[in-house]
């Protein structure tokens, strides 16, 4: 798997966690068909575990810049995408423009047609704020 696919899989694990799952081995191997030892497996797990560990801090940033939107109003898919992207921005796993671009692509593929610009706006605002 490549880095783009690893981000997508991490987003799916975060979504599953948000919905009450545990992102465990059964999900990774059977639902996502990701095997330990694959390229970028460690990246995927690191992003998922990092989001879970820093969820409150990540959500505070998202809430601050999702003007007029509470986290409860956001689609769970959009929230999972935003959480992954914000975590990556915090960890500087790639350049911020790459992280934002990939998040917008995920939103365009997995959410509504308006999700891409919405995700772009929130992440762009966070990026420009200097808080990460």
N, C-alpha and C positions, 0 to 999 in steps of 0.2 A: 504494500500500500504506500502511496506517496503522502506528502504532508497535507495536501488538500483533502484527500480521503480521510486521513487521520483526524483532521478538524471536524469533518462531517460526522464521523463516528463518535468523536468526543461530544459533539452537540447532541447526538441521539442518546448517548449515555446520560448526559445532563437532563435531557427531556424526560427520560425514563425515571431518573431519580426524582425529578420534580413531581412526577405523577405517582410516586410512592414506591418505585422500584429501588434496587440497590446497585445497579450497574455492575453486577457481579459477573463471575466467570461464565455462568450459564447464558446470560444476555450476550456477552462478548462473543462466545463461541457459537452459540446456536442461532441467535437472532441476527447478530451483525456478521457472523461468519468470519470473525477476526481471530487469528491464532497467535498465541504468545510467540514471540520471536520474529514476527513479521517486521519488515521495515516500518519504522515510525510507530510501532506498538507502544513503546515506552513513552513517546510523546503523547499519544492519545490518552493513555492512562494518567500521565502526569497532569494533563490539562483537566481531565475529569476530576481527579482527586484534588487538584488545586482549586477548582471552582467550588467543590463541596466544602473544602476547608475555609475558603475565604468568602463564602456566599454573602454574609452580612455586609462586608466591606464593598463587595462588588455591587450588591443591590442598592446600597446607599448612593453610589456614584450614578447608577442607572436612574434611580429615582430623582436625583438632583437635576439630571439633564433631560429627562423625559417629561418636559414641561407640560403640565395639564393632564398627565397620564399617571395613574397609580400603577404599581406593579400588578395589582389584581386585575386591572383592565387590559393588560397586555396579553396577547396570545402566548400560550405556554411555549410554542415553538419560537416565537420572536424573543421571548425571555431567555430561552436556552441559548440561542444564537448570540444575543447580547452578552450573556454571562461568559461564554467562551471567549468572545472577542475582547471583552474588558480584561479578563484574566490574562490573555496573551499580551495585551498592551502593557499590563502591569509587569509582566515577566520579560517583556521585550524579546519574545520568541522569533519575531520577524519585524520588518519595518512596519510602522503604523499604517501607511497606505496599503500595504499588502494585506494586513490583518483586516482592515476595513473593507477592502475590495472583496475578500473571500467571505466575509460576513454578509455583505450585500448579495453576493451570489447565492449563498445558502438561503437567505430570506426569499430571494426570487424563485428558488426551486421548491422550497418547502412551505412557504406561507402565501399570503395574499399578494396581489399585484402592487399594492401600496406599501408592502413591508420593506422592500429594498430601500426606497427613499427615506422611510421612517428610521430604519436601522442606521443608514448612512448619516442622517442628521444627528442622532444621539451620539454615535461614535465620533463623528467629526467634532461635535461640541466638547465631548470629554477630552479628545486629543488636544484641542486648542486651549483648553482650560489650564493646562499645566499641572493638573492634579495627579497625573500619572507620570 
